[in-house]
Amino acid sequence: QVMLVESGGGLVQAGDSLRLSCTASGTSISLNRMAWYRQTPGNQRELLASITNFGNTNYADSIKGRFTISRDGANNVAYLQMNSLRLEDTAVYYCNALAYTSQTYWGQGTQVTVST
């Protein structure tokens, strides 16, 4: 069983930066892709960025150039560096992991609130 724990969320002002972390634990299962999603009330969860075990990354247009995903593969930790935060970045951010077994896992989410 894989457990994903996010951290690093909080309340910041527009233009500030935050770094989210996602630590996968409790497993010997190899994780292929790790990704970050976000969700606001009444909306579907939005894929923001993903990174494979080989370091290949993909980004949503909404955050391209401002957010950077990275990964410490040896420790199964994924990061999301968020710069130039905007009011519309306010959301609950979720970590997602895809194992080579094709099973997916989710973290509990961390709130990011951007204020003026």
Solvent accessible surface area in square Angstrom, and as a share of the most:
residue,aa,sasa,rsa
1,Q,155,0.69
2,V,6,0.04
3,M,119,0.53
4,L,9,0.05
5,V,72,0.41
6,E,8,0.03
7,S,58,0.38
8,G,35,0.34
9,G,29,0.28
10,G,30,0.29
11,L,129,0.64
12,V,21,0.12
13,Q,110,0.49
14,A,52,0.40
15,G,52,0.50
16,D,61,0.31
17,S,60,0.38
18,L,32,0.16
19,R,130,0.48
20,L,0,0.00
21,S,23,0.15
22,C,0,0.00
23,T,57,0.33
24,A,9,0.07
25,S,51,0.33
26,G,64,0.61
27,T,41,0.24
28,S,115,0.74
29,I,52,0.27
30,S,65,0.42
31,L,4,0.02
32,N,41,0.21
33,R,58,0.21
34,M,0,0.00
35,A,0,0.00
36,W,0,0.00
37,Y,34,0.13
38,R,21,0.08
39,Q,54,0.24
40,T,42,0.25
41,P,131,0.83
42,G,90,0.86
43,N,88,0.45
44,Q,164,0.73
45,R,86,0.31
46,E,63,0.28
47,L,72,0.36
48,L,1,0.00
49,A,1,0.01
50,S,9,0.06
51,I,12,0.06
52,T,37,0.22
53,N,75,0.38
54,F,171,0.71
55,G,42,0.40
56,N,92,0.47
57,T,56,0.33
58,N,106,0.54
59,Y,59,0.23
60,A,25,0.20
61,D,123,0.64
62,S,52,0.34
63,I,0,0.00
64,K,118,0.50
65,G,80,0.77
66,R,25,0.09
67,F,4,0.02
68,T,72,0.42
69,I,6,0.03
70,S,49,0.32
71,R,42,0.15
72,D,47,0.25
73,G,42,0.40
74,A,102,0.79
75,N,92,0.47
76,N,34,0.17
77,V,18,0.10
78,A,0,0.00
79,Y,46,0.17
80,L,0,0.00
81,Q,58,0.26
82,M,0,0.00
83,N,59,0.30
84,S,60,0.39
85,L,2,0.01
86,R,111,0.40
87,L,87,0.43
88,E,113,0.51
89,D,0,0.00
90,T,42,0.25
91,A,4,0.03
92,V,43,0.25
93,Y,0,0.00
94,Y,32,0.12
95,C,0,0.00
96,N,5,0.02
97,A,0,0.00
98,L,50,0.25
99,A,2,0.02
100,Y,113,0.43
101,T,96,0.56
102,S,88,0.57
103,Q,100,0.45
104,T,72,0.42
105,Y,17,0.07
106,W,107,0.37
107,G,9,0.09
108,Q,113,0.50
109,G,13,0.12
110,T,20,0.11
111,Q,87,0.39
112,V,0,0.00
113,T,46,0.27
114,V,7,0.04
115,S,39,0.25
116,T,128,0.74
